[in-house]
Amino acid sequence: MSYRDQYTLGGLALYAAIVPAVVVALSAPVVTLAFAAGALTALAVSHVRAGDDGSAAANEDVRASARTRSVER
């Protein structure tokens, strides 16, 4: 019995389609967790960079006030 008798083109095509689909299905939870962790990290970094109150708008107001004071001098 040769390998040509064991494997058909349709069977190989089915295998070639199923294996990547299974890999994607198994990795989807990991990708979702990585995305969520990245989003939480971005929010935390944004909060830290914005200052004590966590407001980027308030931080921009402080910078604008500092620019205005430096122009007045």
ROMAR-92349 format. One record per residue (C-alpha): x, y, z; residue in three letters; residue number from 1. Coordinates in Angstrom, 3 decimals, m for minus. Layout:
<recs>
<rec><u>X</u><v>Y</v><w>Z</w><residu>ALA</residu><num>NUM</num></rec>
...
</recs>
This chain:
<recs>
<rec><u>0.000</u><v>0.000</v><w>0.000</w><residu>MET</residu><num>1</num></rec>
<rec><u>1.540</u><v>3.300</v><w>m1.052</w><residu>SER</residu><num>2</num></rec>
<rec><u>1.003</u><v>6.699</v><w>0.496</w><residu>TYR</residu><num>3</num></rec>
<rec><u>m1.169</u><v>7.615</v><w>m2.497</w><residu>ARG</residu><num>4</num></rec>
<rec><u>m3.683</u><v>5.020</v><w>m1.428</w><residu>ASP</residu><num>5</num></rec>
<rec><u>m3.814</u><v>6.381</v><w>2.120</w><residu>GLN</residu><num>6</num></rec>
<rec><u>m4.228</u><v>10.101</v><w>1.477</w><residu>TYR</residu><num>7</num></rec>
<rec><u>m6.654</u><v>11.771</v><w>m0.900</w><residu>THR</residu><num>8</num></rec>
<rec><u>m6.420</u><v>15.306</v><w>m2.139</w><residu>LEU</residu><num>9</num></rec>
<rec><u>m9.737</u><v>16.106</v><w>m0.474</w><residu>GLY</residu><num>10</num></rec>
<rec><u>m8.538</u><v>14.699</v><w>2.849</w><residu>GLY</residu><num>11</num></rec>
<rec><u>m5.337</u><v>16.716</v><w>2.708</w><residu>LEU</residu><num>12</num></rec>
<rec><u>m7.262</u><v>19.873</v><w>1.806</w><residu>ALA</residu><num>13</num></rec>
<rec><u>m9.621</u><v>19.282</v><w>4.722</w><residu>LEU</residu><num>14</num></rec>
<rec><u>m6.672</u><v>18.765</v><w>7.053</w><residu>TYR</residu><num>15</num></rec>
<rec><u>m5.013</u><v>21.928</v><w>5.725</w><residu>ALA</residu><num>16</num></rec>
<rec><u>m8.198</u><v>23.889</v><w>6.465</w><residu>ALA</residu><num>17</num></rec>
<rec><u>m8.959</u><v>22.403</v><w>9.879</w><residu>ILE</residu><num>18</num></rec>
<rec><u>m5.531</u><v>22.668</v><w>11.496</w><residu>VAL</residu><num>19</num></rec>
<rec><u>m5.221</u><v>26.482</v><w>11.182</w><residu>PRO</residu><num>20</num></rec>
<rec><u>m8.834</u><v>26.877</v><w>12.324</w><residu>ALA</residu><num>21</num></rec>
<rec><u>m8.121</u><v>24.821</v><w>15.448</w><residu>VAL</residu><num>22</num></rec>
<rec><u>m4.955</u><v>26.811</v><w>16.157</w><residu>VAL</residu><num>23</num></rec>
<rec><u>m6.882</u><v>30.087</v><w>15.858</w><residu>VAL</residu><num>24</num></rec>
<rec><u>m9.696</u><v>28.781</v><w>18.061</w><residu>ALA</residu><num>25</num></rec>
<rec><u>m7.241</u><v>27.699</v><w>20.742</w><residu>LEU</residu><num>26</num></rec>
<rec><u>m5.284</u><v>30.958</v><w>20.650</w><residu>SER</residu><num>27</num></rec>
<rec><u>m8.341</u><v>33.249</v><w>20.686</w><residu>ALA</residu><num>28</num></rec>
<rec><u>m8.651</u><v>33.330</v><w>24.502</w><residu>PRO</residu><num>29</num></rec>
<rec><u>m4.956</u><v>34.150</v><w>24.826</w><residu>VAL</residu><num>30</num></rec>
<rec><u>m5.233</u><v>36.961</v><w>22.289</w><residu>VAL</residu><num>31</num></rec>
<rec><u>m8.314</u><v>38.299</v><w>24.068</w><residu>THR</residu><num>32</num></rec>
<rec><u>m6.532</u><v>38.268</v><w>27.422</w><residu>LEU</residu><num>33</num></rec>
<rec><u>m3.484</u><v>39.958</v><w>25.919</w><residu>ALA</residu><num>34</num></rec>
<rec><u>m5.670</u><v>42.665</v><w>24.379</w><residu>PHE</residu><num>35</num></rec>
<rec><u>m7.479</u><v>43.239</v><w>27.685</w><residu>ALA</residu><num>36</num></rec>
<rec><u>m4.199</u><v>43.384</v><w>29.608</w><residu>ALA</residu><num>37</num></rec>
<rec><u>m2.806</u><v>45.856</v><w>27.086</w><residu>GLY</residu><num>38</num></rec>
<rec><u>m5.890</u><v>48.061</v><w>27.339</w><residu>ALA</residu><num>39</num></rec>
<rec><u>m5.728</u><v>48.062</v><w>31.135</w><residu>LEU</residu><num>40</num></rec>
<rec><u>m2.023</u><v>48.871</v><w>31.019</w><residu>THR</residu><num>41</num></rec>
<rec><u>m2.664</u><v>51.768</v><w>28.630</w><residu>ALA</residu><num>42</num></rec>
<rec><u>m5.352</u><v>53.133</v><w>30.931</w><residu>LEU</residu><num>43</num></rec>
<rec><u>m3.070</u><v>52.842</v><w>33.952</w><residu>ALA</residu><num>44</num></rec>
<rec><u>m0.193</u><v>54.586</v><w>32.185</w><residu>VAL</residu><num>45</num></rec>
<rec><u>m2.546</u><v>57.314</v><w>30.991</w><residu>SER</residu><num>46</num></rec>
<rec><u>m3.825</u><v>57.780</v><w>34.534</w><residu>HIS</residu><num>47</num></rec>
<rec><u>m0.297</u><v>58.014</v><w>35.944</w><residu>VAL</residu><num>48</num></rec>
<rec><u>0.842</u><v>60.468</v><w>33.268</w><residu>ARG</residu><num>49</num></rec>
<rec><u>m2.234</u><v>62.671</v><w>33.705</w><residu>ALA</residu><num>50</num></rec>
<rec><u>m1.386</u><v>63.511</v><w>37.315</w><residu>GLY</residu><num>51</num></rec>
<rec><u>m2.998</u><v>63.063</v><w>40.702</w><residu>ASP</residu><num>52</num></rec>
<rec><u>m6.568</u><v>63.754</v><w>39.634</w><residu>ASP</residu><num>53</num></rec>
<rec><u>m6.353</u><v>61.469</v><w>36.617</w><residu>GLY</residu><num>54</num></rec>
<rec><u>m7.706</u><v>64.145</v><w>34.297</w><residu>SER</residu><num>55</num></rec>
<rec><u>m5.764</u><v>64.830</v><w>31.127</w><residu>ALA</residu><num>56</num></rec>
<rec><u>m7.837</u><v>67.981</v><w>30.549</w><residu>ALA</residu><num>57</num></rec>
<rec><u>m6.895</u><v>69.355</v><w>33.978</w><residu>ALA</residu><num>58</num></rec>
<rec><u>m3.262</u><v>68.578</v><w>33.276</w><residu>ASN</residu><num>59</num></rec>
<rec><u>m3.489</u><v>70.494</v><w>29.988</w><residu>GLU</residu><num>60</num></rec>
<rec><u>m4.991</u><v>73.465</v><w>31.865</w><residu>ASP</residu><num>61</num></rec>
<rec><u>m1.984</u><v>73.486</v><w>34.193</w><residu>VAL</residu><num>62</num></rec>
<rec><u>0.397</u><v>73.479</v><w>31.230</w><residu>ARG</residu><num>63</num></rec>
<rec><u>m1.543</u><v>76.287</v><w>29.546</w><residu>ALA</residu><num>64</num></rec>
<rec><u>m1.425</u><v>78.356</v><w>32.752</w><residu>SER</residu><num>65</num></rec>
<rec><u>2.318</u><v>77.820</v><w>32.987</w><residu>ALA</residu><num>66</num></rec>
<rec><u>2.768</u><v>79.007</v><w>29.389</w><residu>ARG</residu><num>67</num></rec>
<rec><u>0.644</u><v>82.088</v><w>30.081</w><residu>THR</residu><num>68</num></rec>
<rec><u>2.662</u><v>82.965</v><w>33.186</w><residu>ARG</residu><num>69</num></rec>
<rec><u>5.947</u><v>82.598</v><w>31.312</w><residu>SER</residu><num>70</num></rec>
<rec><u>4.700</u><v>84.945</v><w>28.554</w><residu>VAL</residu><num>71</num></rec>
<rec><u>3.593</u><v>87.573</v><w>31.102</w><residu>GLU</residu><num>72</num></rec>
<rec><u>7.066</u><v>87.754</v><w>32.674</w><residu>ARG</residu><num>73</num></rec>
</recs>
